[in-house]
Amino acid sequence: MKIDLRLTPETAIIIAATIEAVYNTKAFTRRNKSTLSIALDVAAKLDGKAVLIKGKSNQFDAKKKIKVSLKFHEADMLELLLIQQVKDVQEPYIRLQIQKTIDDLNQKLA
């Protein structure tokens, strides 16, 4: 099953930056390694979108939403990562954008 997220370029960059902490994570058990593998795939996919956005951004594309296609387990992992990271965000606007994405994912995964 595929889950399609529609994000503004700004939100995609915020989400990619938020889950960047996963690159510094170490896994020791088999279960943790499996989970980390999925998390790294999701982070790489979103980083790729963020780089694309930064590379060709202009004022005409600023409002145009981009589509991020995730497999079900990747979308679930993204939701878990965002829930974990939103607790540490102090900036209200960034927190709101992350929470909107969490809510959107939750609705699509249900």
N, C-alpha and C positions, 0 to 999 in steps of 0.2 A: 504494500500500500504506500502511496505517495501522499505527502502533505505539502501543499504549496503555500508558502508565506508570501505576502505582498508587503514589502517594506519601502519606505521612502529611503533615498540614498543616505540621508543623515541618520536615520534609525539603524540602517544596516551597518554603518560605521561604528555607531555606539555599541551595538550588539557584539560586533567583532572585537572591539576593544575591551568590552566587559568580560568576555570569556577567554581573553588572551592568557590569563593566569594558568590555564590548563597546561600550557607548554612547560611550566616549571614544576609540574606534579610528578612525583615518583610513585610507582606501584610495586608492591612486593608480593602480594598473593595472586593466585590465578584469577580470581574474581575481579580484583582491582585492575589487573592488567587488561582484562577484557573490557571493562568499563572505560578505562583510560583510552584504549584503542578507539572506541566509538567516539569519545569526547574529542580526541585529536582529529578524527576525520571531520567532525562537525566544525571544529575551529578552523581547520584548513579550508573547508568549503566557504565559510563566511569570510575568512581573510582574503580568499581569492576574489570574492564579490566586492569587498571593500577596496582592494587594489584596483580593480576594474573601474569602480565608481570614481576613485580619486584621479585615475588617469584620464578619464574623458568627461569630467564634470564641467558643466557650463550652466548658465542661468536658465536655459530652456529645459534642461533635464533635472533641475533641482526638485521639482514637484512630481515628476514622473516616477511611479512606483516600479520597483524591480521585483522579479519573481525569484524566490529561492525554493527549489524543490528538494525536499528531504524525505528519506525513507522514514517509516513509522518509528523505528528505534532511534534514528538520529533526531527526529523531532522531540521525542520523549527525553532524550539526553540533553538537548538544548534547553528544554523547559526546566529540567533539574539543575542544570548549570546556572541558568539565569536566576532561579529561585535562591540558589546558594549565594550568588554574587550580589543580588539586589540589596541584601542586608547591609553591605558595606558602603553603598553609594550614598553620598551626602548631598549632592546636587539635585534639587527637586525636579528639574526638567529631565535630566538623564534618568532619574528614578522612574518618572512617569512613562517615558518611552520604553524602558525595560519592562515595566509592569503591563503596559498595553500589549507588548509582544508575548509576555507570559500568558495573559488572558486569551489572546488570539490562539496561541498554541493549545491551551487547555481546552478551549471550545472545539478545536479541530481534532484533538486526540480523543475526546469523549465519545 
